[in-house]
């Protein structure tokens, strides 16, 4: 029968079905699924009730490292161990559903293995968990600091932490919170050696009765009831492997005219590589059987799904990879779930409710190597490169549209976004912000993918720049700082690999600013020196000036005012040479403040007066106020409080002339402090009261 044909040799499925198959595929969709195959969960959780009961009992059992009658200090760790595809994640999710009432603070999920099969890394996992918890850690924080932040955020809560596809104990142990009311459920292939008192649950294949139940759930009960012996034979051919049974059952569900015997015959007809281990053969056969029946576009999307950033596929990603329309890709992904090829991401909101671009799916870990093998077998490297570039280009357009949604109505960015195709537009700012928040991990992974590929021309820098602007627009500088740090590091790697000194200087300056804000002053100093070297190599005056000023700021923070004044002086020379008088005036004031901290009061006052003259020539009363305030700081540092009071009163008059209410209020408070020190508390109270009135008067 035609629907039992399996591709063999080195032909793709569409080629193996004959010269007219590709044309027929373009006119047809995936086989439609009946009601049985549409269910996501198994009634009664077939074949794992004993394991589920044992896991629940282990939650409350006394630990080996606890004293009698006393609870342990750390969370209970349950391990569900088994080969990929053995139903370990399904068992974990069933456990979470049954224990949901015991953990009112909810469930945190993290997948610890990336799309390429390598560990994601503790820093990435911890940062994702902190984002889900609604908290942050300083940008550029190390693994230990991030893990500590996760444990601190979970302390005092009743939360379940599900760590899926854990590579080993070293990726789990730092995240286990010191919170006995929390529960950690780990899904892994092997033991977690090194973590004390782990309660393991090892999964093997399903017994025959449970395997037949899984098969019947997806294929429908009628044909199983009619031929139970053959159904048992199919279960045996699948080795009791849940993933293989799901694929086989879904394949049969799509073919209502075939029998269970036809399914068994089709499975046995699938060629198996002679060197394939016996334990891997059932899943190989079921996957290849399903794949061989896919239409051309669907088959290509499945092959390229392993390229999806963060291992997550949505309609936009699938459309870009497969080179098809977004609605067609969405239909393919929906049908893939019925076929057992994709799993919906838990907790995805309804796209109709929030205006989002649709749900996301993940290729099961057991199918990733099989899909990657198809990619290497049927796709030329140039075609893979093109698909990746097409996907990243669409991501750039989506991110730019997301950024435009934060602009006011009628702005040029909003008008340009309105001209984009409908699938690339966001209906509201809230929908764009939601998309950016939920796709954060995938977008950062897409940026890393672009940065790692040296053949994508400027696509990497365009994506990083667009994502930086979108994060700033929707999240603000403070909330976006951790992700911006990651993006600037990627840009730095690209700039160093391609010998781009301007981009290197910009990345180092931005990283230095974030390091300085996080208190890593020494690291910031090294960043700024590197930026200065790169900027000077291409005679970039803007980056050079910024690096010189940043070095002055950093030495000031390190308590070295003499070096701080020296670097400010170099920046001043550059500003004067370029005729940047406003920046020069600002630097005069900074140099004066630095000399004042060093005890060079005459030089300090000279620089402050130079700043005041420059601001006066520019007609900038707010600048004159800041220059007078700098002079007051010098007088105060020298111990001349009366002169400091006079300078601040002068500054106050300039602030009023400039109508700068925030500067005026700050000066009123500083004047009150000096009056207190001069022994005039009544006058100090008057100035504090004036400072309190300023915001209300400005609002009126």
C-alpha positions as a printed Julia matrix, in Angstrom:
700×3 Matrix{Float64}:
   0.0     0.0    0.0
   1.24    3.44  -0.88
   1.05    4.85   2.61
   3.38    2.11   3.89
   6.26    3.04   1.6
   9.44    3.91   3.49
  12.26    5.96   2.04
  15.49    4.07   1.7
  19.02    4.55   0.48
  20.07    8.19   0.13
  16.8     9.51  -1.27
  14.68   11.96   0.64
  11.11   10.73   1.28
   9.68   12.93  -1.47
  12.14   11.44  -3.96
  11.54    7.87  -2.81
   7.84    8.12  -3.56
   8.32    8.72  -7.25
   8.57   11.63  -9.7
   5.01   12.9   -9.07
   5.19   12.78  -5.28
   6.58   16.28  -4.78
   3.77   17.83  -6.84
   1.17   15.83  -4.92
   2.75   16.9   -1.62
   2.45   20.56  -2.57
  -1.28   20.08  -3.09
  -1.85   18.06   0.09
  -1.51   18.56   3.79
  -0.45   16.18   6.51
  -2.77   13.22   7.13
  -5.56   14.36   9.42
  -5.68   12.86  12.89
  -8.72   11.28  14.49
  -9.99   12.17  17.94
  -7.85    9.61  19.76
  -4.6    11.03  18.48
  -5.47   14.56  19.48
  -5.23   13.83  23.22
  -2.08   15.1   24.92
  -2.14   13.0   28.06
  -2.91    9.39  28.82
  -5.9     8.58  31.06
  -4.56    7.05  34.25
  -1.0     7.57  33.08
  -0.49    4.12  31.57
   2.13    1.86  33.1
   3.69    4.34  35.53
   1.24    4.36  38.45
   3.66    2.42  40.67
   6.53    4.82  39.93
   4.26    7.81  40.49
   3.12    6.45  43.86
   6.73    5.79  44.89
   7.77    9.32  43.96
   4.96   10.82  46.0
   5.95    8.7   48.99
   9.58    9.8   48.66
   8.63   13.46  49.01
   7.65   13.12  52.67
  10.06   10.35  53.67
  12.77   11.24  56.2
  16.14   11.86  54.61
  19.32    9.98  55.33
  21.12   13.14  56.46
  18.47   14.42  58.86
  18.12   13.98  62.58
  15.21   12.02  63.92
  12.15   14.19  64.19
  13.75   17.13  62.4
  13.4    18.22  58.81
  16.34   18.62  56.49
  17.65   22.08  55.7
  17.59   21.63  51.92
  14.89   20.79  49.42
  14.06   17.18  48.67
  15.56   16.09  45.34
  13.75   13.46  43.29
  15.49   11.93  40.27
  13.59   10.42  37.35
  16.23    8.57  35.37
  15.82    6.92  32.02
  16.77    7.03  28.38
  15.33    9.85  26.27
  11.88    8.83  25.08
  11.19    6.58  28.06
   8.46    8.9   29.32
  10.58   10.48  32.06
   9.4    14.06  31.4
   5.79   12.88  31.13
   6.13   11.17  34.5
   7.6    14.36  35.98
   4.7    16.43  34.66
   2.21   13.9   36.06
   3.9    14.2   39.45
   3.64   17.98  39.3
  -0.06   17.8   38.51
  -0.74   15.5   41.46
   1.27   17.61  43.92
   0.19   21.05  42.67
  -1.95   21.73  45.73
   1.04   21.14  48.04
   3.16   23.82  46.34
   1.04   26.98  46.04
   3.96   29.1   44.77
   3.92   27.21  41.49
   6.37   25.41  39.23
   9.64   26.62  37.72
  10.83   24.72  34.66
  14.25   24.71  33.05
  15.72   22.54  30.3
  19.44   22.13  31.01
  20.52   20.88  27.58
  20.64   23.17  24.54
  19.56   22.64  20.95
  23.01   21.29  20.03
  22.95   18.64  22.76
  25.53   20.47  24.88
  24.8    21.68  28.44
  23.33   25.17  28.53
  25.56   26.19  31.41
  24.71   27.11  34.98
  24.8    30.87  34.31
  22.18   30.67  31.55
  19.9    28.37  33.56
  20.14   30.5   36.71
  19.48   33.7   34.78
  16.37   32.15  33.17
  15.07   31.02  36.55
  15.62   34.47  38.03
  13.68   35.99  35.15
  10.81   33.58  35.79
  10.92   34.52  39.48
  10.67   38.21  38.62
  14.05   39.1   40.08
  17.49   39.88  38.69
  21.17   39.62  39.45
  23.88   42.13  38.46
  24.82   42.03  34.76
  27.88   39.91  34.15
  27.51   38.08  37.45
  29.34   34.76  37.74
  27.8    31.32  38.1
  28.2    31.18  41.89
  26.54   34.56  42.38
  23.67   33.66  40.06
  23.07   30.29  41.71
  23.09   31.95  45.12
  20.52   34.47  43.86
  18.25   31.6   42.73
  18.53   29.86  46.1
  17.87   33.13  47.91
  14.8    33.85  45.77
  13.35   30.4   46.49
  13.97   30.54  50.25
  10.75   30.68  52.21
   8.59   29.54  49.29
   6.73   26.35  48.46
   7.86   25.89  44.87
   8.62   22.95  42.6
  11.77   23.24  40.51
  11.72   20.92  37.47
  15.15   20.52  35.89
  14.68   18.61  32.65
  17.36   16.83  30.63
  20.05   17.43  33.25
  23.55   16.48  31.99
  24.9    15.75  35.47
  24.99   16.59  39.16
  27.28   19.6   38.69
  24.48   21.34  36.76
  21.88   20.58  39.43
  23.51   20.81  42.88
  24.18   24.61  42.86
  20.48   25.26  42.17
  19.09   23.14  45.02
  17.67   25.72  47.45
  18.12   25.7   51.21
  14.35   25.53  51.53
  12.8    22.34  52.95
   9.35   23.36  51.68
  10.53   23.32  48.06
  10.8    20.26  45.84
  13.39   19.67  43.12
  12.48   17.16  40.4
  15.36   16.24  38.11
  14.99   14.41  34.79
  18.25   12.85  33.66
  19.7     9.88  31.85
  22.02    8.81  34.65
  22.6     9.13  38.4
  23.31   12.38  40.23
  26.48   11.35  42.0
  27.54   13.98  44.5
  24.12   15.16  45.63
  23.22   13.71  49.0
  19.95   11.89  49.65
  18.66   11.87  46.07
  15.6     9.66  45.67
  15.97    7.94  42.26
  13.23    6.44  40.11
  14.64    4.46  37.18
  12.42    3.96  34.14
  12.62    1.1   31.69
  10.25   -0.01  28.95
   6.53   -0.34  29.55
   5.04   -3.75  30.18
   2.88   -5.23  27.45
  -0.47   -4.15  28.88
   0.64   -0.56  29.39
   2.31   -0.46  25.96
  -0.91   -1.62  24.3
  -2.83    1.02  26.26
  -0.51    3.76  24.93
  -0.86    2.4   21.4
  -4.65    2.33  21.71
  -4.81    5.82  23.12
  -3.18    7.26  20.0
  -4.45    4.8   17.37
  -7.97    4.52  18.75
  -9.39    1.55  20.69
 -11.39   -0.16  17.94
  -8.57   -1.68  15.9
  -6.68   -2.65  19.06
  -9.73   -4.47  20.43
 -10.29   -6.27  17.13
  -6.73   -7.63  16.96
  -5.21   -7.64  20.47
  -2.53  -10.24  19.68
  -1.09   -8.19  16.84
  -1.26   -5.1   19.04
   0.86   -6.95  21.59
   3.29   -7.87  18.82
   3.53   -4.21  17.8
   4.18   -3.27  21.42
   6.95   -5.85  21.49
   8.42   -4.54  18.22
   8.47   -1.07  19.85
  10.28   -2.5   22.86
   7.78   -0.91  25.25
   9.37    2.41  24.32
   6.75    5.15  24.91
   8.05    7.51  22.22
   8.07    4.72  19.62
   4.57    3.63  20.65
   3.25    7.18  20.34
   4.72    7.6   16.86
   3.4     4.23  15.74
  -0.06    4.84  17.19
  -0.31    8.3   15.65
   0.79    6.92  12.27
  -2.01    4.34  12.41
  -4.54    6.94  13.58
  -3.92    8.94  10.41
  -4.82    5.89   8.29
  -8.29    4.69   9.3
  -8.39    2.06   6.54
  -5.31    0.21   7.79
  -5.16   -2.45  10.5
  -2.77   -3.08  13.34
  -1.26   -5.84  11.21
  -0.51   -3.27   8.51
   1.24   -1.13  11.12
   3.4    -4.07  12.21
   4.26   -4.91   8.61
   5.19   -1.27   7.91
   7.44   -1.11  11.0
   9.25   -4.3   10.03
   9.76   -2.94   6.5
  11.75    0.05   7.71
  15.46   -0.58   7.04
  17.72   -0.39  10.09
  21.45    0.4    9.94
  23.4    -2.73  10.89
  25.51   -0.89  13.46
  22.51    0.61  15.28
  22.23   -0.72  18.87
  19.27   -2.99  19.46
  17.78   -0.62  22.04
  17.65    2.23  19.51
  15.96    0.28  16.72
  12.29    0.6   17.8
  12.4     4.4   17.91
  14.39    4.55  14.66
  11.77    2.45  12.87
   8.79    4.4   14.23
  10.39    7.77  13.46
  11.42    6.83   9.94
   7.97    5.39   9.27
   6.33    8.65  10.31
   8.86   10.78   8.46
   8.52    8.88   5.2
   4.83    9.78   4.96
   5.32   13.52   5.45
   4.67   15.97   2.62
   7.69   17.75   1.21
   7.4    20.99   3.16
   6.59   19.24   6.43
   9.52   16.86   5.99
  11.88   19.77   5.45
  10.58   21.63   8.49
  11.18   18.53  10.61
  14.72   18.16   9.29
  15.52   21.8    9.98
  13.77   21.99  13.36
  17.05   21.31  15.16
  18.26   24.74  13.99
  15.53   26.54  15.96
  16.97   28.89  18.59
  16.77   27.48  22.12
  15.23   24.33  20.63
  11.83   26.05  20.43
   9.81   26.16  17.21
   6.95   28.53  16.5
   5.13   29.34  13.29
   7.52   32.15  12.32
  10.6    30.0   12.85
   9.12   27.05  10.96
   7.99   29.27   8.08
  11.45   30.81   7.72
  13.23   27.46   7.91
  10.89   25.69   5.51
  10.43   28.61   3.14
   6.63   28.64   3.4
   3.86   30.94   4.62
   3.29   31.41   8.34
  -0.29   29.97   8.35
   0.93   26.88   6.51
   3.78   26.44   8.99
   1.37   26.84  11.92
  -0.83   24.08  10.5
   2.2    21.8   10.07
   3.3    22.35  13.68
  -0.2    21.65  14.95
  -0.29   18.38  13.04
   3.2    17.46  14.23
   1.9    17.42  17.81
  -0.78   14.89  16.85
   1.87   12.76  15.15
   4.03   12.79  18.32
   6.83   14.7   16.6
   6.54   17.88  18.71
   5.45   18.74  22.24
   3.71   22.01  23.11
   5.63   24.13  25.59
   3.83   23.99  28.98
   2.11   27.15  30.1
   1.87   28.8   26.68
  -0.9    31.45  26.63
  -3.7    31.5   24.11
  -2.46   33.58  21.14
  -5.99   34.81  20.48
  -6.12   36.29  23.97
  -2.91   38.33  23.89
  -2.42   39.0   20.2
   0.75   36.94  20.19
   2.22   35.08  17.24
   1.12   31.63  18.38
   2.28   28.75  20.58
   5.74   27.26  20.72
   6.77   23.63  20.48
   9.82   21.59  21.39
  11.22   18.6   19.51
  11.44   15.75  22.06
  15.01   15.1   23.1
  14.87   11.51  21.88
  14.01   12.71  18.37
  16.69   15.41  18.13
  19.52   13.02  17.06
  17.22   11.37  14.52
  16.16   14.71  13.05
  19.76   15.94  13.0
  20.8    12.77  11.14
  18.16   13.52   8.49
  19.47   17.06   8.21
  22.98   15.82   7.51
  21.7    13.15   5.12
  19.37   15.18   2.94
  20.29   18.87   3.26
  23.33   20.37   1.57
  25.44   22.66   3.78
  24.61   25.63   1.52
  20.88   24.98   1.94
  21.25   24.72   5.71
  23.15   28.0    5.69
  20.42   29.64   3.63
  17.67   28.34   5.93
  19.52   29.62   8.99
  20.06   33.03   7.39
  16.4    33.19   6.35
  15.3    32.39   9.91
  17.63   34.99  11.45
  16.58   37.62   8.91
  12.94   37.08   9.84
  13.95   37.36  13.5
  15.57   40.73  12.81
  12.35   41.96  11.19
  10.24   40.72  14.09
  12.53   42.35  16.66
  12.44   45.65  14.76
   8.65   45.46  14.61
   8.63   44.75  18.34
  10.8    47.81  18.93
   8.52   49.96  16.75
   5.49   48.94  18.83
   7.0    50.87  21.75
   6.99   54.11  19.76
   4.09   56.62  19.89
   1.3    56.36  17.35
   2.12   58.19  14.14
   5.89   58.01  14.64
   8.06   57.08  11.64
   8.89   53.71  13.19
   5.19   52.89  13.67
   4.41   53.9   10.09
   7.18   51.66   8.77
   5.95   48.77  10.93
   2.42   49.23   9.56
   3.76   48.49   6.08
   5.09   45.07   7.13
   3.14   41.88   6.33
   0.49   41.13   8.94
   2.34   38.15  10.54
   5.26   40.47  11.32
   3.15   43.15  13.05
   2.16   43.43  16.7
  -1.35   44.77  17.41
  -0.4    46.53  20.66
   2.62   47.51  22.68
   1.57   45.0   25.35
   1.55   42.18  22.78
   5.04   43.16  21.61
   6.36   43.33  25.18
   4.83   39.91  25.92
   6.44   38.42  22.83
   9.82   39.86  23.79
   9.54   38.56  27.33
   8.43   35.03  26.43
  10.9    34.72  23.52
  13.83   36.17  25.5
  15.85   32.94  25.71
  15.26   32.06  22.06
  16.18   35.57  20.91
  19.44   35.53  22.88
  20.22   32.1   21.46
  19.47   33.41  17.95
  21.93   36.24  18.55
  24.54   33.73  19.74
  23.86   31.59  16.66
  24.33   34.57  14.36
  27.5    35.66  16.15
  29.0    32.17  15.89
  28.42   31.91  12.14
  31.18   33.73  10.29
  29.33   33.51   6.95
  26.33   35.71   7.73
  27.88   39.06   6.76
  26.28   41.84   8.83
  23.26   39.81   9.99
  24.8    39.17  13.41
  25.39   42.84  14.13
  21.95   43.85  12.84
  20.24   41.3   15.06
  22.25   42.3   18.14
  21.59   46.0   17.52
  17.85   45.45  16.96
  17.52   43.28  20.07
  19.44   45.83  22.17
  17.06   48.62  21.11
  13.97   46.47  21.71
  15.09   45.47  25.21
  15.79   49.09  26.13
  12.46   50.26  24.73
  10.29   47.66  26.49
  12.25   46.82  29.65
  14.33   49.91  30.36
  18.1    50.11  30.99
  18.08   48.62  34.49
  15.87   45.59  33.84
  17.53   44.91  30.47
  21.11   45.22  31.78
  21.8    41.45  32.24
  20.67   40.65  28.7
  22.49   43.68  27.3
  25.68   42.4   28.91
  25.28   39.12  27.02
  24.63   40.94  23.74
  27.65   43.24  24.14
  29.85   40.2   24.83
  28.59   38.62  21.6
  29.3    41.82  19.7
  32.79   41.95  21.19
  33.46   38.38  20.02
  32.27   39.26  16.5
  34.38   42.43  16.42
  37.53   40.63  17.56
  37.04   37.76  15.11
  36.48   40.1   12.15
  38.99   42.77  13.22
  36.4    45.56  13.56
  37.99   48.13  15.91
  35.03   50.53  15.99
  32.62   47.79  17.02
  35.21   46.47  19.49
  35.51   49.9   21.1
  31.72   50.29  21.34
  31.28   46.84  22.89
  34.07   47.4   25.43
  32.65   50.78  26.42
  29.2    49.34  26.99
  30.57   46.37  28.92
  32.72   48.72  30.99
  29.68   50.8   31.89
  27.78   47.71  33.01
  30.78   46.42  34.98
  31.15   49.79  36.68
  27.46   49.85  37.55
  27.77   46.37  39.09
  30.74   47.44  41.23
  33.42   45.58  39.24
  35.61   48.67  38.99
  38.86   46.89  38.15
  37.23   44.97  35.3
  35.62   48.18  34.04
  39.04   49.87  34.01
  40.46   47.12  31.79
  37.46   47.4   29.44
  37.9    51.17  29.08
  41.63   50.86  28.36
  40.9    48.32  25.64
  38.21   50.59  24.19
  40.62   53.55  24.16
  43.22   51.52  22.3
  40.69   50.33  19.71
  39.21   53.82  19.22
  42.61   55.45  18.77
  43.62   52.82  16.21
  40.92   54.09  13.83
  40.95   57.71  15.04
  37.37   57.58  16.3
  37.04   60.82  18.32
  33.62   60.01  19.77
  34.67   56.65  21.23
  38.05   58.08  22.26
  36.41   60.91  24.19
  33.97   58.57  25.87
  36.77   56.18  26.86
  38.89   59.01  28.31
  36.0    60.3   30.4
  35.1    56.8   31.55
  38.69   56.26  32.69
  38.46   59.5   34.66
  35.2    58.35  36.27
  36.68   54.95  37.13
  39.84   56.32  38.75
  37.6    58.66  40.74
  35.58   55.66  41.95
  38.87   53.94  42.89
  39.78   56.92  45.09
  42.58   58.25  42.88
  41.55   61.87  42.12
  44.93   62.84  40.64
  44.71   60.21  37.89
  41.05   61.01  37.49
  41.87   64.68  36.81
  44.61   63.63  34.38
  42.24   61.52  32.26
  39.59   64.25  32.35
  42.28   66.68  31.16
  43.06   64.48  28.14
  39.37   64.32  27.32
  39.17   68.11  27.66
  41.97   68.6   25.11
  40.05   66.46  22.63
  36.78   68.35  23.21
  38.47   71.73  22.8
  40.19   70.62  19.6
  36.81   69.57  18.16
  35.03   72.73  19.32
  32.67   70.83  21.6
  32.25   73.69  24.07
  29.42   72.27  26.17
  31.33   69.04  26.81
  34.47   71.08  27.51
  32.63   73.13  30.14
  31.36   69.95  31.79
  34.89   68.55  31.89
  36.26   71.74  33.45
  33.81   71.2   36.32
  34.78   67.52  36.67
  38.47   68.37  36.72
  37.78   70.98  39.39
  35.93   68.45  41.54
  38.78   65.94  41.16
  41.41   68.52  42.15
  39.27   69.46  45.12
  39.2    65.84  46.35
  42.99   65.76  45.96
  43.38   68.9   48.08
  44.5    71.09  45.17
  42.04   73.83  45.99
  43.47   76.65  43.89
  43.57   74.49  40.76
  40.12   73.21  41.57
  38.57   76.68  41.85
  40.34   77.76  38.67
  38.72   74.91  36.73
  35.3    75.63  38.26
  35.55   79.3   37.22
  36.56   78.18  33.72
  33.47   75.97  33.6
  31.24   78.85  34.73
  32.68   81.17  32.05
  32.15   78.55  29.36
  28.53   77.96  30.39
  27.9    81.72  30.49
  29.16   82.07  26.91
  26.86   79.22  25.93
  23.89   80.88  27.65
  23.32   77.8   29.83
  22.15   78.82  33.34
  21.7    75.19  34.39
  25.35   74.59  33.51
  26.34   77.68  35.48
  24.44   76.25  38.45
  26.34   72.97  38.21
  29.65   74.84  37.93
  28.84   76.89  41.04
  27.82   73.67  42.84
  31.19   72.13  41.91
  32.95   75.19  43.36
  30.83   74.85  46.51
  31.98   71.25  46.84
  35.6    72.37  46.65
  35.02   75.08  49.3
  33.27   72.56  51.53
  36.1    70.03  51.16
  38.54   72.79  52.13
  36.53   73.52  55.28
  35.31   76.99  54.23
  31.61   76.45  54.9
  30.63   80.12  54.58
  32.14   80.36  51.1
  30.5    77.02  50.19
  27.13   78.46  51.3
  27.64   81.5   49.1
  28.51   79.36  46.07
  25.4    77.22  46.57
  23.16   80.25  46.91
  24.58   81.47  43.61
  23.94   78.06  42.1
  20.36   78.2   43.39
  19.72   81.47  41.54
  21.02   79.97  38.29
  18.87   76.84  38.77
  15.79   79.04  39.23
  16.66   80.97  36.09
  16.96   77.69  34.21
  13.62   76.46  35.71
  15.35   73.18  36.57
  13.17   72.04  39.48
  15.09   68.84  40.28
  18.4    70.74  40.44
  16.75   73.47  42.5
  15.36   70.98  45.03
  18.73   69.25  45.38
  20.47   72.58  46.0
  17.92   73.56  48.64
  18.68   70.36  50.57
  22.45   70.86  50.31
  22.08   74.45  51.51
  20.08   73.15  54.48
  22.9    70.72  55.33
  25.48   73.54  55.37
  23.22   75.73  57.49
  22.88   72.9   60.01
  26.66   72.65  60.19
  26.92   76.44  60.56
  24.53   76.3   63.53
  21.42   77.83  61.93
  18.74   75.08  62.16
  15.84   77.49  61.65
  17.13   78.61  58.25
  17.88   74.98  57.41
  14.23   74.06  58.08
  13.06   76.81  55.76
  15.21   75.52  52.9
  14.03   71.92  53.47
  10.43   73.09  53.41
  11.14   74.92  50.15
  12.63   71.73  48.7
   9.48   69.82  49.68
   7.24   72.39  47.97
   9.09   72.4   44.66
   7.65   69.1   43.23
   4.08   70.14  44.1
   4.54   73.61  42.6
   6.01   72.08  39.44
   3.02   69.72  39.16
   0.57   72.63  39.53
